Amino acid sequence: MCQHRPECPSAESADREAAVPVARHPEQGWSLLCNGVLLFEDTGELLPDGRVIAPHRSRLIAA
């Protein structure tokens, strides 16, 4: 359970990536957020219930 104030967004929230990182391993390309989400450097996510969120980097469109 989150001990931060204000409380971090849940893993089910659309803004789940705003949760506080509690472990960072940039050499391995991932961070563990307070809400239990594993956030990967390619913007993919692994949710606590095992669901996978595909990478979702915004793409720049050349004019």
N, CA, C and O atoms as a Tripos MOL2 file, in Angstrom:
@<TRIPOS>MOLECULE
protein
  252   251    63     0     0
PROTEIN
NO_CHARGES

@<TRIPOS>ATOM
      1 N           0.8380   -1.1870    0.0000 N.3       1 MET1
      2 CA          0.0000    0.0000    0.0000 C.3       1 MET1
      3 C           0.8870    1.2560    0.0000 C.2       1 MET1
      4 O           1.9000    1.3110    0.6970 O.2       1 MET1
      5 N           0.5010    2.2280   -0.7650 N.am      2 CYS2
      6 CA          1.2720    3.4580   -0.9220 C.3       2 CYS2
      7 C           1.2840    4.2710    0.3690 C.2       2 CYS2
      8 O           0.2460    4.4820    0.9960 O.2       2 CYS2
      9 N           2.4650    4.7180    0.7510 N.am      3 GLN3
     10 CA          2.6240    5.5590    1.9440 C.3       3 GLN3
     11 C           2.8890    7.0180    1.5830 C.2       3 GLN3
     12 O           3.1060    7.8430    2.4710 O.2       3 GLN3
     13 N           2.8730    7.3450    0.2940 N.am      4 HIS4
     14 CA          3.1570    8.7100   -0.1470 C.3       4 HIS4
     15 C           1.9300    9.5960   -0.0030 C.2       4 HIS4
     16 O           0.7960    9.1190   -0.0570 O.2       4 HIS4
     17 N           2.1710   10.9020    0.1810 N.am      5 ARG5
     18 CA          1.0920   11.8880    0.2440 C.3       5 ARG5
     19 C           1.4050   12.9690   -0.7480 C.2       5 ARG5
     20 O           2.4600   13.5910   -0.6210 O.2       5 ARG5
     21 N           0.5870   13.2400   -1.7090 N.am      6 PRO6
     22 CA         -0.6550   12.5250   -1.9910 C.3       6 PRO6
     23 C          -0.3510   11.1070   -2.4460 C.2       6 PRO6
     24 O           0.7460   10.8170   -2.9250 O.2       6 PRO6
     25 N          -1.3260   10.2320   -2.2930 N.am      7 GLU7
     26 CA         -1.1610    8.8260   -2.6420 C.3       7 GLU7
     27 C          -0.9030    8.6650   -4.1380 C.2       7 GLU7
     28 O          -1.4720    9.3890   -4.9550 O.2       7 GLU7
     29 N          -0.0480    7.7180   -4.4880 N.am      8 CYS8
     30 CA          0.2690    7.4510   -5.8920 C.3       8 CYS8
     31 C          -0.9500    6.8710   -6.6070 C.2       8 CYS8
     32 O          -1.7880    6.2180   -5.9860 O.2       8 CYS8
     33 N          -1.0420    7.1160   -7.9260 N.am      9 PRO9
     34 CA         -2.1380    6.5230   -8.6950 C.3       9 PRO9
     35 C          -2.0330    4.9970   -8.6660 C.2       9 PRO9
     36 O          -0.9310    4.4520   -8.6060 O.2       9 PRO9
     37 N          -3.1450    4.3290   -8.7080 N.am     10 SER10
     38 CA         -3.1480    2.8670   -8.6890 C.3      10 SER10
     39 C          -2.6580    2.3170  -10.0260 C.2      10 SER10
     40 O          -2.5390    3.0490  -11.0080 O.2      10 SER10
     41 N          -2.3800    1.0350  -10.0440 N.am     11 ALA11
     42 CA         -1.9470    0.3750  -11.2720 C.3      11 ALA11
     43 C          -3.0530    0.3600  -12.3120 C.2      11 ALA11
     44 O          -2.7760    0.1850  -13.4990 O.2      11 ALA11
     45 N          -4.2910    0.5400  -11.8960 N.am     12 GLU12
     46 CA         -5.4350    0.5500  -12.8070 C.3      12 GLU12
     47 C          -5.7120    1.9420  -13.3930 C.2      12 GLU12
     48 O          -6.4620    2.0710  -14.3600 O.2      12 GLU12
     49 N          -5.1130    2.9660  -12.8130 N.am     13 SER13
     50 CA         -5.3560    4.3430  -13.2580 C.3      13 SER13
     51 C          -4.6790    4.6280  -14.5910 C.2      13 SER13
     52 O          -3.6400    4.0490  -14.9080 O.2      13 SER13
     53 N          -5.2720    5.5150  -15.3600 N.am     14 ALA14
     54 CA         -4.6820    5.9210  -16.6360 C.3      14 ALA14
     55 C          -3.3360    6.6160  -16.4300 C.2      14 ALA14
     56 O          -2.4700    6.5690  -17.3040 O.2      14 ALA14
     57 N          -3.1610    7.2640  -15.2700 N.am     15 ASP15
     58 CA         -1.9150    7.9780  -14.9840 C.3      15 ASP15
     59 C          -0.9720    7.1640  -14.0920 C.2      15 ASP15
     60 O          -0.1980    7.7420  -13.3290 O.2      15 ASP15
     61 N          -1.0270    5.8370  -14.1770 N.am     16 ARG16
     62 CA         -0.2370    4.9470  -13.3150 C.3      16 ARG16
     63 C           1.2610    5.2180  -13.3790 C.2      16 ARG16
     64 O           1.9740    4.9560  -12.4110 O.2      16 ARG16
     65 N           1.7570    5.7430  -14.5140 N.am     17 GLU17
     66 CA          3.1880    6.0150  -14.6640 C.3      17 GLU17
     67 C           3.6610    7.1700  -13.7790 C.2      17 GLU17
     68 O           4.8650    7.3820  -13.6380 O.2      17 GLU17
     69 N           2.7300    7.9200  -13.1820 N.am     18 ALA18
     70 CA          3.0870    9.0370  -12.3090 C.3      18 ALA18
     71 C           3.4280    8.5750  -10.8930 C.2      18 ALA18
     72 O           3.8160    9.3950  -10.0610 O.2      18 ALA18
     73 N           3.2910    7.2830  -10.6030 N.am     19 ALA19
     74 CA          3.6270    6.7680   -9.2770 C.3      19 ALA19
     75 C           5.1240    6.9200   -9.0170 C.2      19 ALA19
     76 O           5.9180    6.9890   -9.9560 O.2      19 ALA19
     77 N           5.4990    6.9710   -7.7610 N.am     20 VAL20
     78 CA          6.8870    7.1520   -7.3470 C.3      20 VAL20
     79 C           7.6940    5.8720   -7.6130 C.2      20 VAL20
     80 O           7.2630    4.7830   -7.2350 O.2      20 VAL20
     81 N           8.8580    5.9950   -8.2590 N.am     21 PRO21
     82 CA          9.7200    4.8200   -8.4230 C.3      21 PRO21
     83 C          10.2950    4.4020   -7.0620 C.2      21 PRO21
     84 O          10.7850    5.2390   -6.3040 O.2      21 PRO21
     85 N          10.2290    3.1120   -6.7670 N.am     22 VAL22
     86 CA         10.7930    2.6110   -5.5070 C.3      22 VAL22
     87 C          12.0550    1.8030   -5.7530 C.2      22 VAL22
     88 O          12.8160    1.5440   -4.8200 O.2      22 VAL22
     89 N          12.2870    1.4020   -6.9930 N.am     23 ALA23
     90 CA         13.5280    0.7260   -7.3900 C.3      23 ALA23
     91 C          13.7980    1.0920   -8.8450 C.2      23 ALA23
     92 O          12.9020    1.0700   -9.6890 O.2      23 ALA23
     93 N          15.0560    1.4310   -9.1140 N.am     24 ARG24
     94 CA         15.4390    1.7930  -10.4860 C.3      24 ARG24
     95 C          16.6400    0.9550  -10.8940 C.2      24 ARG24
     96 O          17.6040    0.8090  -10.1420 O.2      24 ARG24
     97 N          16.5610    0.4160  -12.0890 N.am     25 HIS25
     98 CA         17.6680   -0.3560  -12.6440 C.3      25 HIS25
     99 C          17.8740    0.0610  -14.0960 C.2      25 HIS25
    100 O          17.5540   -0.6960  -15.0120 O.2      25 HIS25
    101 N          18.4160    1.2790  -14.3100 N.am     26 PRO26
    102 CA         18.5850    1.7860  -15.6740 C.3      26 PRO26
    103 C          19.5200    0.9100  -16.5090 C.2      26 PRO26
    104 O          19.3860    0.8540  -17.7320 O.2      26 PRO26
    105 N          20.4570    0.2330  -15.8640 N.am     27 GLU27
    106 CA         21.3590   -0.6510  -16.6010 C.3      27 GLU27
    107 C          20.6110   -1.8460  -17.1830 C.2      27 GLU27
    108 O          21.0680   -2.4600  -18.1470 O.2      27 GLU27
    109 N          19.4530   -2.1760  -16.5930 N.am     28 GLN28
    110 CA         18.6210   -3.2700  -17.0870 C.3      28 GLN28
    111 C          17.3820   -2.7550  -17.8270 C.2      28 GLN28
    112 O          16.6530   -3.5320  -18.4440 O.2      28 GLN28
    113 N          17.1510   -1.4410  -17.7600 N.am     29 GLY29
    114 CA         16.0750   -0.8290  -18.5210 C.3      29 GLY29
    115 C          14.7030   -0.8630  -17.8780 C.2      29 GLY29
    116 O          13.6970   -0.8440  -18.5870 O.2      29 GLY29
    117 N          14.6310   -0.9140  -16.5310 N.am     30 TRP30
    118 CA         13.3200   -0.9340  -15.8900 C.3      30 TRP30
    119 C          13.3330   -0.2420  -14.5410 C.2      30 TRP30
    120 O          14.3760   -0.0640  -13.9120 O.2      30 TRP30
    121 N          12.1260    0.1460  -14.1150 N.am     31 SER31
    122 CA         11.9000    0.7250  -12.7840 C.3      31 SER31
    123 C          10.6430    0.1000  -12.2000 C.2      31 SER31
    124 O           9.6920   -0.2010  -12.9230 O.2      31 SER31
    125 N          10.6470   -0.0920  -10.8870 N.am     32 LEU32
    126 CA          9.4620   -0.5690  -10.1780 C.3      32 LEU32
    127 C           8.8070    0.6370   -9.5240 C.2      32 LEU32
    128 O           9.4410    1.3650   -8.7600 O.2      32 LEU32
    129 N           7.5370    0.8400   -9.8320 N.am     33 LEU33
    130 CA          6.8000    1.9610   -9.2670 C.3      33 LEU33
    131 C           6.0850    1.5390   -7.9870 C.2      33 LEU33
    132 O           5.8480    0.3520   -7.7610 O.2      33 LEU33
    133 N           5.7470    2.5070   -7.1630 N.am     34 CYS34
    134 CA          5.0870    2.2760   -5.8830 C.3      34 CYS34
    135 C           3.7970    1.4710   -6.0210 C.2      34 CYS34
    136 O           3.4220    0.7420   -5.1010 O.2      34 CYS34
    137 N           3.1290    1.5920   -7.1350 N.am     35 ASN35
    138 CA          1.8610    0.9000   -7.3490 C.3      35 ASN35
    139 C           2.0440   -0.5250   -7.8780 C.2      35 ASN35
    140 O           1.0660   -1.1920   -8.2170 O.2      35 ASN35
    141 N           3.2990   -0.9910   -7.9490 N.am     36 GLY36
    142 CA          3.5690   -2.3600   -8.3780 C.3      36 GLY36
    143 C           3.7850   -2.5270   -9.8710 C.2      36 GLY36
    144 O           3.9820   -3.6480  -10.3420 O.2      36 GLY36
    145 N           3.7520   -1.4520  -10.6150 N.am     37 VAL37
    146 CA          3.9480   -1.5020  -12.0700 C.3      37 VAL37
    147 C           5.4390   -1.5390  -12.3760 C.2      37 VAL37
    148 O           6.2140   -0.7580  -11.8230 O.2      37 VAL37
    149 N           5.8370   -2.4510  -13.2610 N.am     38 LEU38
    150 CA          7.1910   -2.4370  -13.8030 C.3      38 LEU38
    151 C           7.1460   -1.5980  -15.0640 C.2      38 LEU38
    152 O           6.4180   -1.9150  -16.0050 O.2      38 LEU38
    153 N           7.9210   -0.5330  -15.0840 N.am     39 LEU39
    154 CA          7.9570    0.3900  -16.2140 C.3      39 LEU39
    155 C           9.2860    0.1910  -16.9310 C.2      39 LEU39
    156 O          10.3510    0.3190  -16.3270 O.2      39 LEU39
    157 N           9.2170   -0.1210  -18.2190 N.am     40 PHE40
    158 CA         10.4100   -0.3760  -19.0080 C.3      40 PHE40
    159 C          10.8050    0.8710  -19.7910 C.2      40 PHE40
    160 O           9.9580    1.7080  -20.1040 O.2      40 PHE40
    161 N          12.0960    0.9920  -20.1070 N.am     41 GLU41
    162 CA         12.5810    2.2040  -20.7750 C.3      41 GLU41
    163 C          11.9680    2.4100  -22.1530 C.2      41 GLU41
    164 O          11.9720    3.5300  -22.6640 O.2      41 GLU41
    165 N          11.4430    1.3620  -22.7610 N.am     42 ASP42
    166 CA         10.7790    1.5280  -24.0610 C.3      42 ASP42
    167 C           9.3200    1.9460  -23.8990 C.2      42 ASP42
    168 O           8.5760    1.9810  -24.8780 O.2      42 ASP42
    169 N           8.9070    2.2600  -22.6790 N.am     43 THR43
    170 CA          7.5720    2.6860  -22.2480 C.3      43 THR43
    171 C           6.5710    1.5450  -22.1520 C.2      43 THR43
    172 O           5.3850    1.7880  -21.9260 O.2      43 THR43
    173 N           7.0220    0.3070  -22.3170 N.am     44 GLY44
    174 CA          6.1600   -0.8370  -22.0430 C.3      44 GLY44
    175 C           5.9820   -0.9770  -20.5310 C.2      44 GLY44
    176 O           6.7770   -0.4520  -19.7510 O.2      44 GLY44
    177 N           4.9320   -1.6910  -20.1300 N.am     45 GLU45
    178 CA          4.6480   -1.8600  -18.7060 C.3      45 GLU45
    179 C           4.1930   -3.2830  -18.4390 C.2      45 GLU45
    180 O           3.5870   -3.9330  -19.2920 O.2      45 GLU45
    181 N           4.5000   -3.7560  -17.2320 N.am     46 LEU46
    182 CA          3.9780   -5.0190  -16.7290 C.3      46 LEU46
    183 C           3.2060   -4.6730  -15.4660 C.2      46 LEU46
    184 O           3.7760   -4.1830  -14.4910 O.2      46 LEU46
    185 N           1.8990   -4.9330  -15.4920 N.am     47 LEU47
    186 CA          1.0470   -4.6010  -14.3580 C.3      47 LEU47
    187 C           1.1170   -5.7010  -13.3050 C.2      47 LEU47
    188 O           1.4730   -6.8370  -13.6190 O.2      47 LEU47
    189 N           0.7810   -5.3760  -12.0610 N.am     48 PRO48
    190 CA          0.8740   -6.3690  -10.9820 C.3      48 PRO48
    191 C           0.0640   -7.6380  -11.2330 C.2      48 PRO48
    192 O           0.4200   -8.7000  -10.7220 O.2      48 PRO48
    193 N          -1.0100   -7.5540  -12.0020 N.am     49 ASP49
    194 CA         -1.8340   -8.7350  -12.2700 C.3      49 ASP49
    195 C          -1.3210   -9.5530  -13.4560 C.2      49 ASP49
    196 O          -1.9510  -10.5340  -13.8520 O.2      49 ASP49
    197 N          -0.1660   -9.1460  -14.0280 N.am     50 GLY50
    198 CA          0.4540   -9.8870  -15.1180 C.3      50 GLY50
    199 C           0.1170   -9.3840  -16.5040 C.2      50 GLY50
    200 O           0.6750   -9.8740  -17.4860 O.2      50 GLY50
    201 N          -0.7940   -8.4050  -16.6130 N.am     51 ARG51
    202 CA         -1.1100   -7.8480  -17.9240 C.3      51 ARG51
    203 C           0.0700   -7.0540  -18.4580 C.2      51 ARG51
    204 O           0.8170   -6.4300  -17.7050 O.2      51 ARG51
    205 N           0.2180   -7.0920  -19.7690 N.am     52 VAL52
    206 CA          1.2950   -6.3670  -20.4430 C.3      52 VAL52
    207 C           0.6940   -5.1830  -21.1890 C.2      52 VAL52
    208 O          -0.3070   -5.3190  -21.8930 O.2      52 VAL52
    209 N           1.3170   -4.0240  -21.0250 N.am     53 ILE53
    210 CA          0.9530   -2.8210  -21.7750 C.3      53 ILE53
    211 C           2.0730   -2.5960  -22.7880 C.2      53 ILE53
    212 O           3.2280   -2.4020  -22.4100 O.2      53 ILE53
    213 N           1.7350   -2.6220  -24.0490 N.am     54 ALA54
    214 CA          2.7390   -2.4570  -25.1030 C.3      54 ALA54
    215 C           3.3850   -1.0790  -25.0240 C.2      54 ALA54
    216 O           2.7720   -0.1350  -24.5250 O.2      54 ALA54
    217 N           4.6210   -0.9550  -25.5110 N.am     55 PRO55
    218 CA          5.2680    0.3540  -25.5510 C.3      55 PRO55
    219 C           4.3750    1.3710  -26.2530 C.2      55 PRO55
    220 O           3.6940    1.0600  -27.2310 O.2      55 PRO55
    221 N           4.3970    2.5850  -25.7320 N.am     56 HIS56
    222 CA          3.4920    3.6090  -26.2690 C.3      56 HIS56
    223 C           4.1530    4.9780  -26.3450 C.2      56 HIS56
    224 O           3.5620    5.9940  -25.9810 O.2      56 HIS56
    225 N           5.3830    4.9810  -26.8220 N.am     57 ARG57
    226 CA          6.0730    6.2620  -27.0390 C.3      57 ARG57
    227 C           5.3020    7.0790  -28.0540 C.2      57 ARG57
    228 O           4.7630    6.5440  -29.0220 O.2      57 ARG57
    229 N           5.2560    8.3740  -27.8250 N.am     58 SER58
    230 CA          4.6340    9.2190  -28.8500 C.3      58 SER58
    231 C           5.6190    9.3350  -30.0090 C.2      58 SER58
    232 O           6.8340    9.3670  -29.8120 O.2      58 SER58
    233 N           5.0860    9.3960  -31.1870 N.am     59 ARG59
    234 CA          5.9290    9.4730  -32.3780 C.3      59 ARG59
    235 C           5.8640   10.8770  -32.9460 C.2      59 ARG59
    236 O           4.7930   11.4730  -33.0590 O.2      59 ARG59
    237 N           7.0290   11.3920  -33.3000 N.am     60 LEU60
    238 CA          7.0940   12.6840  -33.9570 C.3      60 LEU60
    239 C           6.7530   12.4910  -35.4220 C.2      60 LEU60
    240 O           7.2580   11.5730  -36.0690 O.2      60 LEU60
    241 N           5.9160   13.3350  -35.9310 N.am     61 ILE61
    242 CA          5.5180   13.2410  -37.3300 C.3      61 ILE61
    243 C           6.2620   14.3100  -38.1050 C.2      61 ILE61
    244 O           6.1680   15.4980  -37.7950 O.2      61 ILE61
    245 N           7.0020   13.8800  -39.1140 N.am     62 ALA62
    246 CA          7.7520   14.8280  -39.9490 C.3      62 ALA62
    247 C           6.7730   15.5830  -40.8440 C.2      62 ALA62
    248 O           5.8940   14.9920  -41.4720 O.2      62 ALA62
    249 N           6.9450   16.8760  -40.8850 N.am     63 ALA63
    250 CA          6.0600   17.7040  -41.7070 C.3      63 ALA63
    251 C           6.5490   17.7820  -43.1300 C.2      63 ALA63
    252 O           5.9240   18.4380  -43.9630 O.2      63 ALA63
@<TRIPOS>BOND
     1     1     2 1
     2     2     3 1
     3     3     4 2
     4     3     5 am
     5     5     6 1
     6     6     7 1
     7     7     8 2
     8     7     9 am
     9     9    10 1
    10    10    11 1
    11    11    12 2
    12    11    13 am
    13    13    14 1
    14    14    15 1
    15    15    16 2
    16    15    17 am
    17    17    18 1
    18    18    19 1
    19    19    20 2
    20    19    21 am
    21    21    22 1
    22    22    23 1
    23    23    24 2
    24    23    25 am
    25    25    26 1
    26    26    27 1
    27    27    28 2
    28    27    29 am
    29    29    30 1
    30    30    31 1
    31    31    32 2
    32    31    33 am
    33    33    34 1
    34    34    35 1
    35    35    36 2
    36    35    37 am
    37    37    38 1
    38    38    39 1
    39    39    40 2
    40    39    41 am
    41    41    42 1
    42    42    43 1
    43    43    44 2
    44    43    45 am
    45    45    46 1
    46    46    47 1
    47    47    48 2
    48    47    49 am
    49    49    50 1
    50    50    51 1
    51    51    52 2
    52    51    53 am
    53    53    54 1
    54    54    55 1
    55    55    56 2
    56    55    57 am
    57    57    58 1
    58    58    59 1
    59    59    60 2
    60    59    61 am
    61    61    62 1
    62    62    63 1
    63    63    64 2
    64    63    65 am
    65    65    66 1
    66    66    67 1
    67    67    68 2
    68    67    69 am
    69    69    70 1
    70    70    71 1
    71    71    72 2
    72    71    73 am
    73    73    74 1
    74    74    75 1
    75    75    76 2
    76    75    77 am
    77    77    78 1
    78    78    79 1
    79    79    80 2
    80    79    81 am
    81    81    82 1
    82    82    83 1
    83    83    84 2
    84    83    85 am
    85    85    86 1
    86    86    87 1
    87    87    88 2
    88    87    89 am
    89    89    90 1
    90    90    91 1
    91    91    92 2
    92    91    93 am
    93    93    94 1
    94    94    95 1
    95    95    96 2
    96    95    97 am
    97    97    98 1
    98    98    99 1
    99    99   100 2
   100    99   101 am
   101   101   102 1
   102   102   103 1
   103   103   104 2
   104   103   105 am
   105   105   106 1
   106   106   107 1
   107   107   108 2
   108   107   109 am
   109   109   110 1
   110   110   111 1
   111   111   112 2
   112   111   113 am
   113   113   114 1
   114   114   115 1
   115   115   116 2
   116   115   117 am
   117   117   118 1
   118   118   119 1
   119   119   120 2
   120   119   121 am
   121   121   122 1
   122   122   123 1
   123   123   124 2
   124   123   125 am
   125   125   126 1
   126   126   127 1
   127   127   128 2
   128   127   129 am
   129   129   130 1
   130   130   131 1
   131   131   132 2
   132   131   133 am
   133   133   134 1
   134   134   135 1
   135   135   136 2
   136   135   137 am
   137   137   138 1
   138   138   139 1
   139   139   140 2
   140   139   141 am
   141   141   142 1
   142   142   143 1
   143   143   144 2
   144   143   145 am
   145   145   146 1
   146   146   147 1
   147   147   148 2
   148   147   149 am
   149   149   150 1
   150   150   151 1
   151   151   152 2
   152   151   153 am
   153   153   154 1
   154   154   155 1
   155   155   156 2
   156   155   157 am
   157   157   158 1
   158   158   159 1
   159   159   160 2
   160   159   161 am
   161   161   162 1
   162   162   163 1
   163   163   164 2
   164   163   165 am
   165   165   166 1
   166   166   167 1
   167   167   168 2
   168   167   169 am
   169   169   170 1
   170   170   171 1
   171   171   172 2
   172   171   173 am
   173   173   174 1
   174   174   175 1
   175   175   176 2
   176   175   177 am
   177   177   178 1
   178   178   179 1
   179   179   180 2
   180   179   181 am
   181   181   182 1
   182   182   183 1
   183   183   184 2
   184   183   185 am
   185   185   186 1
   186   186   187 1
   187   187   188 2
   188   187   189 am
   189   189   190 1
   190   190   191 1
   191   191   192 2
   192   191   193 am
   193   193   194 1
   194   194   195 1
   195   195   196 2
   196   195   197 am
   197   197   198 1
   198   198   199 1
   199   199   200 2
   200   199   201 am
   201   201   202 1
   202   202   203 1
   203   203   204 2
   204   203   205 am
   205   205   206 1
   206   206   207 1
   207   207   208 2
   208   207   209 am
   209   209   210 1
   210   210   211 1
   211   211   212 2
   212   211   213 am
   213   213   214 1
   214   214   215 1
   215   215   216 2
   216   215   217 am
   217   217   218 1
   218   218   219 1
   219   219   220 2
   220   219   221 am
   221   221   222 1
   222   222   223 1
   223   223   224 2
   224   223   225 am
   225   225   226 1
   226   226   227 1
   227   227   228 2
   228   227   229 am
   229   229   230 1
   230   230   231 1
   231   231   232 2
   232   231   233 am
   233   233   234 1
   234   234   235 1
   235   235   236 2
   236   235   237 am
   237   237   238 1
   238   238   239 1
   239   239   240 2
   240   239   241 am
   241   241   242 1
   242   242   243 1
   243   243   244 2
   244   243   245 am
   245   245   246 1
   246   246   247 1
   247   247   248 2
   248   247   249 am
   249   249   250 1
   250   250   251 1
   251   251   252 2
@<TRIPOS>SUBSTRUCTURE
     1 MET1         2 RESIDUE 1 A MET
     2 CYS2         6 RESIDUE 1 A CYS
     3 GLN3        10 RESIDUE 1 A GLN
     4 HIS4        14 RESIDUE 1 A HIS
     5 ARG5        18 RESIDUE 1 A ARG
     6 PRO6        22 RESIDUE 1 A PRO
     7 GLU7        26 RESIDUE 1 A GLU
     8 CYS8        30 RESIDUE 1 A CYS
     9 PRO9        34 RESIDUE 1 A PRO
    10 SER10       38 RESIDUE 1 A SER
    11 ALA11       42 RESIDUE 1 A ALA
    12 GLU12       46 RESIDUE 1 A GLU
    13 SER13       50 RESIDUE 1 A SER
    14 ALA14       54 RESIDUE 1 A ALA
    15 ASP15       58 RESIDUE 1 A ASP
    16 ARG16       62 RESIDUE 1 A ARG
    17 GLU17       66 RESIDUE 1 A GLU
    18 ALA18       70 RESIDUE 1 A ALA
    19 ALA19       74 RESIDUE 1 A ALA
    20 VAL20       78 RESIDUE 1 A VAL
    21 PRO21       82 RESIDUE 1 A PRO
    22 VAL22       86 RESIDUE 1 A VAL
    23 ALA23       90 RESIDUE 1 A ALA
    24 ARG24       94 RESIDUE 1 A ARG
    25 HIS25       98 RESIDUE 1 A HIS
    26 PRO26      102 RESIDUE 1 A PRO
    27 GLU27      106 RESIDUE 1 A GLU
    28 GLN28      110 RESIDUE 1 A GLN
    29 GLY29      114 RESIDUE 1 A GLY
    30 TRP30      118 RESIDUE 1 A TRP
    31 SER31      122 RESIDUE 1 A SER
    32 LEU32      126 RESIDUE 1 A LEU
    33 LEU33      130 RESIDUE 1 A LEU
    34 CYS34      134 RESIDUE 1 A CYS
    35 ASN35      138 RESIDUE 1 A ASN
    36 GLY36      142 RESIDUE 1 A GLY
    37 VAL37      146 RESIDUE 1 A VAL
    38 LEU38      150 RESIDUE 1 A LEU
    39 LEU39      154 RESIDUE 1 A LEU
    40 PHE40      158 RESIDUE 1 A PHE
    41 GLU41      162 RESIDUE 1 A GLU
    42 ASP42      166 RESIDUE 1 A ASP
    43 THR43      170 RESIDUE 1 A THR
    44 GLY44      174 RESIDUE 1 A GLY
    45 GLU45      178 RESIDUE 1 A GLU
    46 LEU46      182 RESIDUE 1 A LEU
    47 LEU47      186 RESIDUE 1 A LEU
    48 PRO48      190 RESIDUE 1 A PRO
    49 ASP49      194 RESIDUE 1 A ASP
    50 GLY50      198 RESIDUE 1 A GLY
    51 ARG51      202 RESIDUE 1 A ARG
    52 VAL52      206 RESIDUE 1 A VAL
    53 ILE53      210 RESIDUE 1 A ILE
    54 ALA54      214 RESIDUE 1 A ALA
    55 PRO55      218 RESIDUE 1 A PRO
    56 HIS56      222 RESIDUE 1 A HIS
    57 ARG57      226 RESIDUE 1 A ARG
    58 SER58      230 RESIDUE 1 A SER
    59 ARG59      234 RESIDUE 1 A ARG
    60 LEU60      238 RESIDUE 1 A LEU
    61 ILE61      242 RESIDUE 1 A ILE
    62 ALA62      246 RESIDUE 1 A ALA
    63 ALA63      250 RESIDUE 1 A ALA
